[in-house]
Amino acid sequence: MTTLLVMSFMLHIITLLAIYLLYSHIKTFKKDKPHEVLELLDVYLEEIKLENENLREQLNQGYSNTEHRTDQVKQTTQRPVKPQDSQHGADTLASDISDTYEHSLHSEILHMHHEGYHADEIARHLNCGKTEADLVIKMQNDQHK
């Protein structure tokens, strides 16, 4: 009987020691965690700043190209047009200006959906997530209700 009491006492001591060690380990882990989160957020913030700067540069380049194109259009429209060349002048003006466009992912998803494709087929074809395709389709359906 006394051996059972001694074994029980030993198991209780081991259990309490294990609980204390786990508690102290969790406490130190919680102290380190906010610093890690802050460091991670700083890294993300720097990445976002770099992406924003790159986007600004691309937009500025796009605006300068647009301004250059607008200047060309102004120059061509400001030159005097002879009556016999009026039809030919309009053709050259139209051929000098070329606009390009590309469809957005949302419009591509909706277009394929209206053609009868399912969301998983659309996602595979457009290299986007199935959930994203589903969400765009559902949002479009909700707007039309």
Secondary structure as UniProt FT lines:
FT   HELIX           2..78
FT   HELIX           83..85
FT   HELIX           86..96
FT   HELIX           105..114
FT   TURN            115..116
FT   HELIX           119..126
FT   HELIX           130..143
//
